């Protein structure tokens, strides 16, 4: 099925970073500094000319290379579909005259990066197998295999990759699904906020609540969790990336794509430059950078950085509202802040008149005011195969009252660039029911609070 939604015009000119600024999470000249102890990265093994082969395989110092995620008999480093079972290892075949995957810019970055990193576990389109090929719809299986994996398995996949991988191209739309990590992490965040020992409430609840109550909410395969993810995608459908080189670039969000990407609403969007500074349905601009490290293994990752760079946040230069590196109570005053940047027009007057200053109410109650935090919303990404990148959704918190800090990996945002159309993905899932189930990928049901 051909994509019905095409990439919106590029932001012109591309957002340029403001002068460097330093804050709670470090300076904007480098990746955010998270409040967590980073392990020393293990050096990658030397790669023989031409890459790893059966005769000259990678060493056992990389145990995840020798694991078999999909249990098809082919170890990960040699498997042409790492997450999709294909014991025969039949290669992908590019049909004669078929266009390059994603777009020429993205494909060029992928091949250039892999040529420079021949030992990387990332696969270009021509390195994939037929069972997960980018030349048919089988690449969607890789997406689903990742989604229905447990949180621990997702982390193993992320660590297996070990590098950020290539970037996305000069003008590339992505489809993403906001995916939870584990139910108990939400409880842990609340426990920390209320100054309770981590697990004081969540651990007894895990012992008391029955699978009948918890399984529908399981992050990997729970029916209600999946419904929440699909509804979340309608609000937060993905990203629009402007990364013409593998060194980094700009990024915007696809908010409310079913509305903002329908042409009939273009005049309305252009009437609100304070909300849509790029003149398109994508808004809130940040930076893509390659100098980040993962708190899990200390190795390199691609960061999505939403701190104070040009047009980060909503509003035009001179009257911007940053959406991160701020206070939680400020975020709850969203409509008030929108009214401030909207200007004197009718929409600004309406927003300012709405009685929705929830953050002001929070700060006015002393016991709640002590729970206010500074926060950082952050994504750390590693590419698995051309057109698919696994991104963590992370949050760093600093209690304003006592300065204590914490870091949580509270979700995932897998990026898909082969076909960014939400309707096409939904139609595929509806007609490939067995392929959205963990059993298809030799995975257990992954039910329960810890999944």
WOSUL-V8165 format. One record per run of one state. SS is the DSSP state (A for helix, B for strand, O for the rest). FROM is the first residue (numbers start at 1). LEN is the number of residues. Records with the same first field share a line. If there is no record, write none. Layout:
SS=FROM-LEN / FROM-LEN
//
This chain:
O=1-21 / 24-2 / 28-35 / 67-9 / 79-12 / 92-12 / 117-6 / 124-1 / 128-1 / 133-6 / 148-3 / 162-7 / 174-1 / 181-2 / 194-8 / 209-2 / 218-5 / 246-2 / 256-1 / 261-2 / 271-11 / 294-6 / 306-8 / 315-6 / 322-4 / 333-1 / 343-3 / 354-4 / 365-1 / 370-3 / 386-2 / 400-5 / 417-5 / 432-1 / 437-1 / 442-10
B=22-2 / 26-2 / 91-1 / 123-1 / 129-1 / 169-5 / 175-6 / 236-10 / 248-8 / 282-12 / 300-6 / 314-1 / 321-1 / 326-2 / 373-13 / 388-12 / 405-12
A=63-4 / 76-3 / 104-13 / 125-3 / 130-3 / 139-9 / 151-11 / 183-11 / 202-7 / 211-7 / 223-13 / 257-4 / 263-8 / 328-5 / 334-9 / 346-8 / 358-7 / 366-4 / 422-10 / 433-4 / 438-4
//
